[in-house]
């Protein structure tokens, strides 16, 4: 017999730092195009695995001296290398017990989101950057395989999956916050027909609407007054409305308040600040393009929130030194 305790233990052994379980009925309020039930209608459970981002990968960004670790040992390394390996290990246990699994890492490169309404769904799918594809000469990516089905590939938000699995809450910025790491993790999911005991929804309060995310976003992409509301798991979630064009640019090192040491020429300025962000045009950037994901785009929504939650003493993963070295005197760095 496969139990929730066995599954969670194996998820941690496979490389996850945190793990939670959601019953599939918690997603029933989502539209079919954004609903994991569309992928595996017979599924009973979703196991959500969380992978921490090391606090030290933000240090060089904070100092303005070392950026590549955020990508290689954090964002892209987790997305494209560590998560898939952990999922390969994890899924074997469940399959060996006779249950089917759909492993889903944190990458959706082929999602059909041309008609996505970001204001309605609040989706933070910055890599794909829906406005860029809406203007693309190739048009839509796909069509439904049958009249009663959404078009491939279905996209669902892993932050909502983490919420349904009881791992934490969505903060004002839209970033997902856990009591262990705050905003400092990424998620993967496994949909399975194994019926596992779900975890209760998170009832704590991590976000206090301090607005550090709004103030410190280099693209000024996070609204301080307009919000997005989503119904899921019988509840209504609310977070700030995001300007996705501005966020996509700031995420890669541009933005009106960007502090980007790689922006040294007019051509760089043009490349870093084009909207929507042109994935295929790197200008002079070359290899800097990928490490650019840590240039400034995480200063407001991730780094500012992480530092604030640590200063509030709300996180379980604690450190000997504050991230903001002058936090002890109450000022920001």
C-alpha positions in Angstrom: 0.0 0.0 0.0 1.3 3.4 -1.0 0.7 6.0 1.7 1.1 9.8 1.8 3.9 9.4 4.3 5.8 7.0 2.0 5.4 9.4 -0.9 6.6 12.4 1.0 9.6 10.6 2.4 10.6 9.5 -1.1 10.2 13.0 -2.5 12.6 14.3 0.1 15.0 11.5 -0.6 14.8 12.3 -4.3 16.0 15.8 -3.7 13.0 18.0 -2.8 13.3 20.3 0.2 9.6 20.5 0.9 6.7 18.4 -0.3 2.9 18.6 -0.1 -0.1 16.7 -1.5 -3.3 18.1 -3.0 -6.4 16.3 -4.0 -7.4 17.0 -7.6 -10.8 18.3 -6.7 -9.1 21.5 -5.4 -8.4 22.5 -9.0 -12.0 22.1 -10.2 -12.8 25.8 -10.3 -10.0 26.6 -12.9 -10.7 26.9 -16.6 -9.8 23.8 -18.6 -6.9 25.5 -20.4 -5.2 26.1 -17.0 -6.5 23.1 -15.1 -4.2 20.0 -14.4 -7.3 17.8 -14.4 -7.4 18.4 -18.2 -4.0 16.5 -18.4 -5.1 13.4 -16.5 -8.8 13.3 -15.8 -8.6 10.1 -13.8 -5.9 11.5 -11.4 -6.7 11.6 -7.7 -3.7 13.4 -6.3 -1.0 15.9 -7.1 2.3 15.7 -5.2 4.1 19.1 -5.2 7.9 19.2 -4.7 9.7 22.4 -3.6 13.3 23.0 -4.3 15.1 25.7 -2.4 17.2 28.4 -4.1 20.4 28.9 -2.1 20.5 32.1 -0.3 24.1 32.7 -1.3 23.2 32.9 -5.0 21.6 36.3 -4.3 24.8 37.6 -2.5 26.7 38.6 -5.7 23.6 40.3 -7.1 23.1 42.2 -3.8 26.8 43.4 -4.0 26.6 43.9 -7.8 29.7 41.7 -8.3 28.7 38.1 -9.2 25.6 37.2 -11.2 26.1 33.9 -12.9 25.5 31.7 -9.8 21.8 32.8 -9.7 21.3 31.2 -13.1 23.6 28.2 -13.1 23.2 27.2 -9.4 19.7 28.5 -9.1 17.0 29.5 -11.6 18.0 27.6 -14.8 20.0 24.9 -13.0 16.9 24.0 -11.0 14.5 24.4 -13.8 16.4 22.4 -16.5 18.7 20.0 -14.5 17.9 19.3 -10.9 14.1 19.2 -11.0 13.9 16.7 -13.9 16.5 14.4 -12.2 14.6 14.5 -8.9 11.3 13.8 -10.7 12.9 10.8 -12.5 13.9 9.4 -9.1 10.6 10.1 -7.5 8.2 8.8 -10.1 9.8 5.4 -10.1 8.5 4.6 -6.6 4.9 5.5 -7.5 5.1 3.6 -10.8 6.6 0.6 -9.1 3.5 0.6 -6.8 1.3 0.4 -9.9 0.1 4.0 -10.2 0.5 6.2 -13.2 2.3 9.5 -12.9 2.6 12.7 -15.0 5.8 14.5 -14.0 5.7 18.2 -14.5 8.9 20.3 -13.9 8.9 24.1 -13.8 9.0 24.7 -17.5 6.2 25.1 -20.0 8.0 26.0 -23.2 5.2 25.0 -25.6 2.1 26.1 -23.8 -0.9 27.4 -25.8 -1.3 30.7 -24.1 -1.8 33.0 -27.1 -5.3 33.9 -25.8 -4.3 34.0 -22.2 -5.8 36.9 -20.2 -3.1 37.8 -17.7 -5.4 40.1 -15.9 -8.0 37.4 -15.4 -5.6 34.5 -14.6 -2.7 36.4 -13.1 -0.3 34.0 -14.7 3.4 34.9 -14.1 4.6 33.0 -17.2 7.4 35.5 -18.0 9.7 33.1 -20.0 7.0 32.5 -22.6 5.9 36.2 -22.5 2.4 35.9 -24.1 2.4 39.4 -25.7 5.4 38.5 -27.8 3.7 35.4 -29.2 0.5 37.2 -29.8 2.4 39.4 -32.2 4.3 36.5 -33.8 3.8 35.9 -37.5 3.4 32.2 -36.8 0.1 32.7 -34.9 -1.1 30.2 -32.4 1.0 27.1 -31.4 -1.8 24.5 -31.6 -5.4 23.6 -31.8 -7.7 21.4 -29.6 -7.4 17.7 -30.5 -11.2 17.4 -30.0 -14.0 19.9 -29.5 -14.4 19.2 -25.8 -10.7 19.6 -25.0 -8.3 22.5 -24.4 -5.5 23.1 -26.8 -2.1 21.5 -26.1 -0.2 22.2 -24.0 -2.3 22.9 -21.0 -0.7 25.4 -18.6 -1.3 25.5 -14.9 0.4 27.7 -12.3 2.8 25.8 -10.0 2.3 28.4 -7.4 -1.4 27.5 -7.3 -0.4 23.9 -7.1 1.8 24.6 -4.2 -1.1 26.5 -2.5 -3.4 23.5 -3.1 -0.8 21.3 -1.5 -0.7 23.3 1.7 2.9 24.5 1.2 2.3 28.2 1.8 0.6 31.3 0.4 0.7 33.7 -2.5 2.2 37.0 -1.4 1.2 40.5 -2.6 3.8 40.4 -5.4 2.3 37.2 -6.7 5.4 35.2 -5.6 4.7 32.1 -3.7 5.9 32.1 0.0 6.6 29.2 2.2 7.3 29.2 5.9 10.6 27.5 5.3 12.1 29.7 2.6 9.8 32.6 1.9 9.9 33.2 -1.9 13.2 31.3 -2.2 12.2 28.1 -4.0 10.8 26.6 -7.2 8.2 23.9 -7.7 7.6 20.8 -9.7 4.5 18.6 -9.6 3.4 15.0 -10.2 -0.2 14.1 -11.1 -1.1 10.5 -10.2 -4.0 8.2 -9.9 -2.8 7.1 -6.5 -5.3 8.4 -3.9 -3.2 10.0 -1.2 -4.3 11.9 1.9 -4.1 15.6 1.1 -2.4 18.2 3.3 -4.6 21.0 4.8 -4.4 24.4 3.2 -1.9 26.8 4.7 -3.5 28.9 7.4 -0.6 31.2 8.3 0.1 34.8 7.4 3.6 35.4 5.9 2.9 38.4 3.7 2.1 41.6 5.6 1.7 43.8 2.6 4.8 45.7 3.4 5.1 46.8 -0.3 8.9 46.3 -0.4 8.2 44.3 -3.6 6.5 47.3 -5.2 9.1 49.8 -4.1 12.1 47.7 -5.1 10.9 46.3 -8.5 13.3 47.7 -11.1 10.6 47.7 -13.7 7.9 49.2 -11.5 5.8 46.3 -12.7 3.9 45.5 -9.5 0.8 47.7 -8.9 0.4 49.2 -5.5 -3.4 49.4 -5.8 -4.8 47.1 -8.5 -5.1 43.4 -7.8 -5.9 40.1 -9.5 -8.3 37.6 -7.9 -8.4 33.8 -8.5 -10.9 31.2 -7.2 -9.3 27.9 -6.2 -9.8 25.2 -3.6 -13.0 26.9 -2.5 -11.2 30.1 -1.7 -10.5 33.4 -3.3 -6.8 34.5 -3.6 -5.7 38.0 -4.3 -2.4 39.5 -5.3 -1.1 42.6 -7.1 -1.8 43.2 -10.7 1.4 42.8 -12.7 2.4 44.7 -15.9 3.8 41.6 -17.8 5.6 43.6 -20.4 7.5 45.6 -17.8 8.1 42.5 -15.7 9.6 40.5 -18.6 12.0 43.4 -19.3 13.0 43.9 -15.7 13.4 40.1 -15.2 16.1 40.2 -17.8 17.9 43.3 -16.6 16.0 46.2 -18.0 13.5 48.6 -16.4 13.2 52.2 -15.5 15.0 51.7 -12.2 17.4 49.0 -13.3 20.9 48.9 -11.8 22.5 46.7 -14.4 26.3 46.7 -14.6 26.2 45.0 -18.0 24.3 47.9 -19.5 27.4 49.9 -20.8 26.3 51.2 -24.3 23.3 52.6 -26.1 22.9 49.3 -27.9 22.8 47.5 -24.6 20.2 50.0 -23.4 18.1 49.2 -26.4 18.4 45.5 -26.0 17.7 45.3 -22.3 14.7 47.5 -22.4 12.8 46.4 -25.5 9.2 45.5 -24.8 8.0 42.8 -25.0 11.4 41.3 -24.2 12.8 39.8 -27.4 14.0 36.3 -26.6 15.7 35.9 -30.0 17.6 39.1 -29.9 20.5 39.3 -27.6 22.4 42.3 -29.2 25.8 42.5 -27.6 24.7 40.4 -24.6 25.6 36.9 -25.9 26.3 34.7 -22.9 25.1 37.4 -20.6 21.5 36.8 -21.8 21.0 33.8 -19.6 22.7 35.1 -16.5 20.6 38.2 -17.0 17.8 36.5 -15.2 19.4 37.6 -12.0 20.4 41.1 -13.1 17.5 42.9 -11.5 14.3 41.0 -12.1 14.3 39.4 -8.7 15.3 42.4 -6.6 11.8 43.4 -5.8 9.6 40.3 -5.9 12.2 37.9 -4.5 15.2 39.5 -2.8 13.3 42.3 -1.1 10.6 39.9 0.2 13.2 37.4 1.4 15.1 40.0 3.3 11.9 41.4 4.9 10.6 38.0 6.0 13.9 37.2 7.5 14.0 40.5 9.4 10.5 39.7 10.7 11.7 36.3 12.0 9.0 34.5 10.0 11.1 31.9 8.2 12.3 28.5 9.5 15.5 28.5 7.4 17.6 30.9 9.5 21.1 32.2 9.1 23.9 33.6 11.4 24.1 36.8 9.4 21.3 39.0 8.0 21.0 39.2 4.3 21.0 43.0 4.4 24.0 43.6 6.5 22.7 47.0 7.7 19.3 45.5 8.7 20.4 45.5 12.4 20.2 49.3 12.4 16.8 49.3 10.7 17.9 50.7 7.3 17.8 49.2 3.8 20.9 48.5 1.8 
